[in-house]
Amino acid sequence: MAKSSLRSSQFSLSLLLLFMSLISVAVYGCKLLSSYIHVQDVPVAVANDKLRMIGTPFSIPDTATHCSVSGRFYSYFQATYQIDQVAFLKSTADRFPDIRRPEPIPFDVRTSLAYNFKPLGHGDIQQNAHGYVLNTMTMRGGWRIVYDATEQRAYVEYSPR
């Protein structure tokens, strides 16, 4: 009789541990889905780690400095970083091989960043007086990448929807 009692308590304990494990996994999943990151003026390695934490398809080039990142898990993100023009163009061409090369257009980067982005030639990287703009954003998501040559700073925005 004592063996039977011992067995039922072991069974209950294993069920309790299983239940606690499932609850822990559910809480961790909720934490990931609702997590928001925001870091400012950090090294590239830290910024890229944060980008990987939220599951983005983008990484900041190794030659960048003064990186800032904010975003949500498997959702939108925004990143800014300091980088020289040649490295920016090379990293953009490496990440987006199907874009066409720059074409001059009258467009003010600072006005665009201060207010709202205006639709440009879809999928083209375009040159202006202050730098470059790549815009593939639609109502269903996409990329906005702006490079300010005066400040030597890149602004990246991504949204999956």
N, C-alpha and C positions, 0 to 999 in steps of 0.2 A: 504494500500500500504506500509505503514511503517513497518508493521509486516512481510511482505514478504521479505523485504530488510534485516531485522534483522535476519530472519531465514536462509537466504542464507549465511550471514556472519558467523553464528554459524556453519553451515555445513562446510564451508571452513576452519574454525579454527579447527574443529575436524579432518578434513582430514590432515591439516598441522601437528597437534600433532601426528597423526598416522604415517605419513610419517617420522617425526623426530624420533619417537620411533623405527621404522624399521631400519633407518640409524644407530641409536645408537647401536642396537643389532648387526648389520652387522659389524660395526667398532670394537665392543668388541670381536666378533667372530674372526675377522682377527687378532686382537691383541693376543688372546689366541693361535691361530694356529702358529703365528710367534714368540711367546715369547721364550726367552732363559733365563735360570736362571744360576747363578754362585755365590756360596757363599763358603767362606773358613774359616776353624777353628771356627765353630759355635757350639752351644750346640745341642744335639740330637733333642730336640723339634723343633728348628728352621729348622734344616735339614729335618726332616720329614714333616714339613709344606710345605717346598719348593718342596719336592718329591710329595706330594699330589697335589700341584698347577699344576704340569705338568702331573698329571694323571698316575703315575707309579704304578706297582703292588708290590712295594718293600717298606719296611720301615726299618730304621736302628734300631738295638736293643737298648733298653733303657740303657744298661750298657756301651755303647760306649761313647767316648769323642773325641774332636778335629775332628769334622766331616766337610767334604768338599763335595759339590754336584754341578754338572753341568748337564744340559740337556735341551731338547726341549719338548714342549707340545705333549703328546701322541706319543713320538718318543723315541730316545735313551736317556740314562742317564749314568753318571758315578758318583760313590760315593767312598770316602775313609774315614775311621774312625779308631780310636785307640780302641782296644778291647783285652781282654786277651783270650788265646787260648781255655780254657774250654767254656767260654761264646760264642766264635765264633762258635765252633763245635755244641753247643746246638742250637744256633739260626739258623745255616745252616740246621741242621737236622729237626728243626721245620718248616722251610720254604720250604724245598725240601724233603719231607718224602720218596720219592721213590728212593733216591740215595743209592748206596751201600757204605759201610764203607771204610776207607782209605786203600790203598795198596801202599807200598813203590815203588817209581820210581826215576831214576836219572833225576832231572829237577831243574834248577836254577831259582828261582823266579825273582831275580834282572835282569838277562839277558832277561827273558821273558818280564818284564815290560819295560825294556830299549828299546827293539827292537819291536818284535811283538809276539803275542801268537802263539805257535805251537799247532796243534791239538793233544789232549790227548785222553785217553779213554773216549768216549762220554758218558756223564751223570754220571760218577763216580767221587767221591771226592778222590783225590789222595794225598798221603803224600810224601814229599821230604825232602831234608836236611834242607830247610829253612822254611817249613810250609806246606800249603795245596793248592790244585788247584781243582776247579770244573769248568768244561767247557762243556756247552751244545750248544755252538755257532755253527751255520751252515751258509750257504749263505742266509738262510731265517730268521736269527735272533737267539736269545737265550741269555744265561747267561755266563759270565765269572766271577768267584769269585776266588780271590787269597788271601791267608793269609800268611803274612810274620811273622813268629814266632820270628825272631830276633828283628824286629821293633815293634812287636805286633800291626800290622796294616793290615786292610782288604781293598781290592780293588775290587769293584763291577762294572761290566759293563753290561748293558742290551740293547738289540736292538730288536724291534719287527720285523725287516726285514733285 
